[in-house]
């Protein structure tokens, strides 16, 4: 019988964390052993990690006195784990039915012995299927995403996200979203876990990239559905969310692309992208808040000198974006 540990990184998730834990109770089955649900609280100020040990399964809470970032918190929880599988799960998700049993059964099938990671269909609050699977970023895909060409004509200008595919069939993909990231523990450990230099965003794509380079596969399961609110704990932190997404993109380019490719992405990020974001905020969204967030985000990015991040430098302490 396969064993499973579930790891949830929490930062001011409020009632969402409790709802997530409550939903897990309905997914426990006799076909696997749920060992421990580990909640890593990244210095929340809302008390959301208090009083969560009354669940019908074992819950262990790790409390950090500062926000160490998503990847670092995941590694912290996974250290010393002995289960067969690890599920990295966002607190703004709700599971039901066979959302644990079926992905585990898929990975337990001998025919899928080289599959390291299984993701599932993530549903938005409206019930629509979110386009969450990703291609491994390269210069062309990143430029397409930055310029918005992948949203205008995804079949002609494919970006990083698989927008040109309805996510309606099970298939191998380059990467699945870290909101529900089920992985073989031995594969996770062999890859060295998440790269903690990614404070948030693209740490899942980076890990998938390294796993694929080591001969593993990643599979998206279309017949397993999980509700995912998305940005559930960061709706009031648009500028922070943007700057960390930009930093992670630049870091990924620095790590995986050529020097010329990384410089190209950095140049577009600081020259072409800011006016495009402002035009979107002014003309399409007509949101003064979004305009302020864009200006604040790029001020922070430039202040940190993060156009091409130094691989040896850890990211600065900051707000955790789930």
C-alpha positions in Angstrom: 0.0 0.0 0.0 1.5 3.4 -1.0 2.1 6.0 1.7 1.6 9.7 1.2 2.6 12.9 3.0 0.8 16.1 2.1 2.7 19.4 2.4 0.8 22.8 2.6 2.6 26.1 2.8 0.5 28.7 4.5 0.7 32.4 4.6 -2.3 34.3 6.0 -4.7 31.9 4.2 -7.5 32.6 6.7 -10.4 30.1 6.4 -9.1 28.6 3.2 -6.6 26.5 5.0 -9.2 25.0 7.2 -11.5 24.4 4.2 -8.6 22.6 2.4 -7.9 20.4 5.4 -11.6 19.6 5.8 -11.8 18.6 2.2 -8.9 16.1 2.6 -11.0 14.1 5.1 -13.4 13.1 2.4 -10.6 11.8 0.1 -9.0 9.3 2.5 -9.3 5.8 1.0 -8.3 2.3 2.1 -6.0 2.0 -1.0 -3.3 4.2 0.4 -1.9 5.4 3.8 -2.1 9.1 4.5 0.9 9.4 6.9 1.0 13.1 7.8 -0.3 16.5 6.6 2.5 18.9 7.2 1.5 22.6 7.3 4.4 25.0 7.1 3.3 28.4 8.3 5.5 31.2 6.9 5.1 33.7 9.7 1.4 34.3 9.2 -0.2 37.2 11.1 -3.8 36.1 10.9 -3.7 33.0 13.1 -4.8 30.8 10.2 -2.5 28.0 11.3 -3.9 27.9 14.9 -6.1 25.1 16.1 -5.8 22.9 13.0 -4.8 19.7 14.7 -8.4 18.5 15.2 -8.5 16.8 11.8 -9.2 13.1 11.5 -5.6 12.5 10.4 -2.2 13.5 11.7 -1.4 17.1 11.2 2.1 18.5 12.0 2.6 22.3 12.0 6.0 23.9 11.4 6.1 27.6 12.3 8.7 29.8 10.7 9.5 33.1 12.4 10.1 34.7 9.0 8.8 34.1 5.5 11.4 31.7 3.9 9.6 31.4 0.6 7.5 28.7 -1.0 10.2 26.3 -2.3 12.3 26.5 0.9 9.2 25.8 3.1 8.3 22.8 0.9 11.9 21.5 1.3 11.7 22.1 5.0 8.6 19.9 5.3 9.9 17.2 3.0 13.2 16.8 4.9 13.2 13.5 6.7 10.0 12.2 5.0 9.8 8.5 4.5 6.5 8.2 2.6 6.4 6.9 -1.0 4.8 10.1 -2.3 4.7 13.8 -1.5 1.8 16.0 -2.5 2.5 19.7 -2.5 -0.9 21.4 -2.2 -1.9 25.0 -2.0 -4.2 26.0 0.9 -6.6 27.6 -1.5 -7.6 24.2 -3.0 -10.5 22.0 -2.1 -10.4 18.3 -2.9 -13.2 15.8 -3.2 -13.8 12.1 -4.1 -10.9 10.3 -5.6 -8.6 13.4 -5.9 -5.9 11.5 -3.9 -6.7 7.9 -4.7 -6.7 8.1 -8.6 -3.4 9.9 -9.1 -1.7 7.6 -6.6 -3.2 4.6 -8.4 -1.9 6.0 -11.7 1.7 6.4 -10.3 1.5 2.9 -8.7 0.8 1.3 -12.1 4.0 -0.5 -13.2 3.4 0.9 -16.7 4.0 4.4 -15.3 7.2 3.6 -13.4 9.1 6.5 -15.1 6.4 9.1 -14.3 7.7 11.2 -11.4 4.9 13.8 -11.2 1.1 13.8 -11.6 -1.0 16.9 -11.8 -4.8 17.2 -12.1 -7.4 19.4 -13.7 -7.7 22.6 -11.6 -11.0 24.3 -11.7 -11.6 28.0 -11.2 -14.4 29.2 -8.9 -16.6 29.6 -11.9 -16.1 25.9 -12.7 -14.0 26.6 -15.8 -10.9 24.6 -16.4 -7.8 26.6 -15.7 -5.0 26.4 -18.3 -2.2 25.5 -15.9 0.1 23.0 -17.7 3.3 24.6 -19.0 5.9 24.1 -21.7 9.5 24.4 -20.6 10.4 28.1 -21.2 12.7 29.1 -24.0 13.4 32.5 -25.5 10.6 32.3 -28.1 8.0 31.1 -25.6 9.0 33.7 -23.0 8.9 36.5 -25.6 5.5 35.3 -26.8 4.1 35.3 -23.2 5.6 38.7 -22.4 4.1 40.4 -25.5 0.8 38.7 -25.0 0.9 36.9 -28.3 0.1 33.6 -26.7 -3.2 35.1 -25.5 -4.0 36.7 -28.9 -3.1 33.7 -31.1 -1.9 30.8 -29.0 -1.8 28.4 -31.9 0.5 30.6 -33.9 2.5 32.0 -31.0 2.7 29.4 -28.3 3.9 30.7 -24.9 4.9 29.0 -21.7 1.3 28.1 -20.7 -0.5 25.6 -22.8 -3.3 28.0 -23.7 -3.9 26.3 -27.1 -5.0 23.1 -25.5 -8.3 22.6 -23.6 -6.8 20.4 -20.9 -9.5 17.9 -21.6 -7.4 14.7 -22.1 -4.8 13.0 -20.0 -1.3 13.4 -21.5 2.3 13.9 -20.8 3.3 17.6 -20.4 6.5 19.5 -19.6 5.2 20.7 -16.2 2.1 20.9 -14.1 1.2 23.7 -11.6 2.5 23.4 -8.1 -0.9 24.0 -6.6 -1.3 20.2 -6.8 2.0 18.6 -7.4 2.1 14.9 -6.6 5.7 13.5 -6.8 7.5 10.3 -6.0 9.6 11.1 -2.9 12.7 9.4 -4.3 12.5 11.4 -7.5 12.1 14.6 -5.4 15.1 13.8 -3.3 17.3 12.7 -6.2 16.6 16.0 -7.9 17.5 18.0 -4.8 14.0 19.3 -4.1 12.9 22.8 -5.1 15.5 25.3 -5.9 15.2 27.7 -3.0 16.5 30.6 -5.0 13.0 30.8 -6.6 11.2 32.5 -3.8 7.9 31.8 -5.5 6.7 31.1 -9.1 8.5 28.8 -11.6 9.9 26.6 -8.8 7.6 23.9 -10.1 8.7 24.4 -13.7 12.3 24.4 -12.7 11.9 21.1 -10.8 10.0 19.5 -13.7 12.8 20.6 -16.1 15.4 18.9 -13.9 13.3 15.8 -13.6 12.8 15.5 -17.3 16.5 16.0 -17.9 17.1 13.0 -15.5 14.7 10.8 -17.6 11.5 11.2 -15.7 8.1 12.2 -17.1 5.3 14.5 -15.9 1.6 13.6 -16.6 -1.5 15.7 -16.4 -4.6 13.7 -15.4 -7.7 15.3 -17.0 -10.2 13.0 -15.2 -9.3 14.2 -11.6 -10.7 17.6 -10.7 -9.6 20.0 -7.8 -11.0 23.4 -7.1 -8.3 26.1 -7.0 -9.2 29.6 -6.1 -5.8 31.0 -7.4 -3.9 33.8 -5.7 -6.1 33.1 -2.7 -3.7 34.6 -0.2 -2.2 37.4 -2.3 -5.1 39.3 -3.9 -4.1 42.4 -2.0 -0.4 42.2 -3.0 -0.5 42.8 -6.7 2.8 44.6 -6.9 4.6 41.9 -4.8 3.1 39.2 -6.9 4.2 40.8 -10.1 7.8 41.5 -9.0 8.3 38.0 -7.7 7.0 36.5 -11.0 9.4 38.8 -12.9 12.3 37.8 -10.7 11.6 34.1 -11.1 11.3 34.5 -14.9 14.7 36.2 -15.0 16.2 33.6 -12.7 14.9 30.8 -14.8 16.3 32.4 -17.9 19.7 32.9 -16.2 19.7 29.3 -15.0 18.5 27.4 -18.1 19.0 29.6 -21.1 22.1 30.8 -22.8 23.7 34.0 -21.6 22.5 35.8 -24.8 19.0 34.4 -24.2 18.9 35.5 -20.6 20.1 39.0 -21.6 17.4 39.2 -24.3 14.7 38.3 -21.8 16.0 40.8 -19.2 16.1 43.6 -21.8 12.5 43.0 -22.9 11.4 42.7 -19.3 12.7 46.1 -18.3 12.0 48.0 -21.6 9.1 46.6 -23.6 7.0 45.0 -20.9 6.4 47.9 -18.5 4.5 50.1 -21.1 2.5 47.0 -22.3 1.4 46.3 -18.7 0.5 50.0 -18.2 -1.5 50.1 -21.4 -3.4 46.9 -20.3 -4.1 48.4 -16.9 -5.3 51.8 -18.4 -7.1 50.8 -21.5 -8.4 47.3 -20.9 -8.7 46.9 -17.1 -9.3 50.6 -16.5 -7.9 50.0 -13.0 -6.0 52.7 -11.1 -5.0 50.0 -8.6 -3.4 48.0 -11.4 -1.6 51.0 -12.7 -0.1 51.7 -9.2 0.8 48.0 -8.9 2.7 48.0 -12.2 4.6 51.2 -11.2 5.4 49.9 -7.7 6.4 46.5 -9.0 8.9 47.8 -11.5 10.3 50.2 -8.9 11.0 47.3 -6.6 12.5 45.2 -9.4 14.9 48.0 -10.5 15.7 48.8 -6.9 16.8 45.2 -6.3 19.0 45.2 -9.5 17.4 41.9 -10.5 17.6 42.2 -14.3 19.9 39.1 -14.5 19.9 37.6 -11.0 23.1 36.2 -9.5 22.7 32.5 -9.3 24.6 32.3 -6.0 22.6 35.0 -4.3 19.5 34.0 -2.3 16.3 35.9 -3.0 15.5 38.6 -0.5 13.0 38.0 2.3 9.6 39.1 1.1 5.9 38.5 1.2 4.9 34.9 0.3 2.6 34.7 -2.7 0.7 31.4 -2.9 
